[in-house]
Amino acid sequence: MMSVKVAIAQKPPVLLDLEKTIQKTLDTIDEAAEQNAQLLVFPEAYLPGYPTWIWRLSPGKDMALGSRIHAKLRENSVDIKAGDLDSICDAARQHKMVIVLGMNERDSEYSGTTLYNTLVVIGTEGQILNHHRKMMPTNPERMVWGMGDASGLQVVDTPYGRIGALICWESYMPLARYALFSQDIDIYVAPTWDSGDTWHASMNHIAREGGCWVLSSATAMSGSDIPDDFPERDALFDPDEWINPGDAVVIKPFGGVHAGPMHQEKGILYADIDLEEAQKSRKALDISGHYNRPDIFNLEVDRRAMPPVTFIDDD
């Protein structure tokens, strides 16, 4: 038995404020470390918050407002190359913790403008083990984020198991799931903005299909969490509403709730998991092993990075 203490955070960010949200992230890491957590998961686009306003703006009618909000999001997005994650990486190293963290990432290398829905896995030595950009933003999300490539379809080794992750509705892409399942995955992380019974049913399906632990969380956020300086705040949000209930959950390999869901609570869900249960669960169903038919089906995944330009210069 190899027991790992996992933690899933579903606290609200300081929406559109990167500096303050990074501080909340560091505070949450310290809080989880006090409870001896070894793996800590944050929600989708946590830095500096999921763009929930896009589901409330009228297409064609609110273009000016949408542009104002997007400009503020871009100004507060994460530039990894500029060191925006350094303090979080330092905290992971200090606490010997693996951290899975979602963010709005700005492409500073090429366009300097396009944003991506990005997830990183930070290792216990403070290094970024995997950098994954959401391959297909969902519906109005395409007005916010560009499409990522497959270079992040990786399952990485950590002291606390082999970890892979897909973002929100990427978990509804069967071939993307299979790409992770075929890399000896122990823990499947699904940061999301989705919640509720239908999403949890999907997480149970994935745990059964992949024979792995599944950790999922949205951001628990109410209208009162929206900062006062958010553009047209009162027109878009009701201070008394639950914008998202969170619903953090831990699902056992082959299905069944192990911890949670944590509903309408702004906090951290903790659970102790046995990594060996993932291997044991695949005795009956191993879809990339004995339950596969490679003579019939073949999946090829191009994980090469796909930059928008290649420069050929003189030496």
Protein Blocks (a to p, Z undefined) as FASTA:
>chain_A
ZZddddddfbdcdehilklmmmmmmmmmmmmmmnopabdcddehkbgcjafklmmpcghk
lmmmmmmmmmmmmmmmccfknopmmmmmmmmmmnopacddddddddfklnomaccddddd
ddfkopafbdcddfbdghjlmmmbccddfklmccdddfebcadddehjlmmmmklmmmmm
mnopabdcdddfbecjklmmmmmmmmmmnopacddddddddfklpcfklghklmmpcfkb
cfbgojpacddehiaafbdcdehiacdddddddfklmmmmmmmpcfklmmpcfklpccdd
dfbdcdfbdcdddZZ
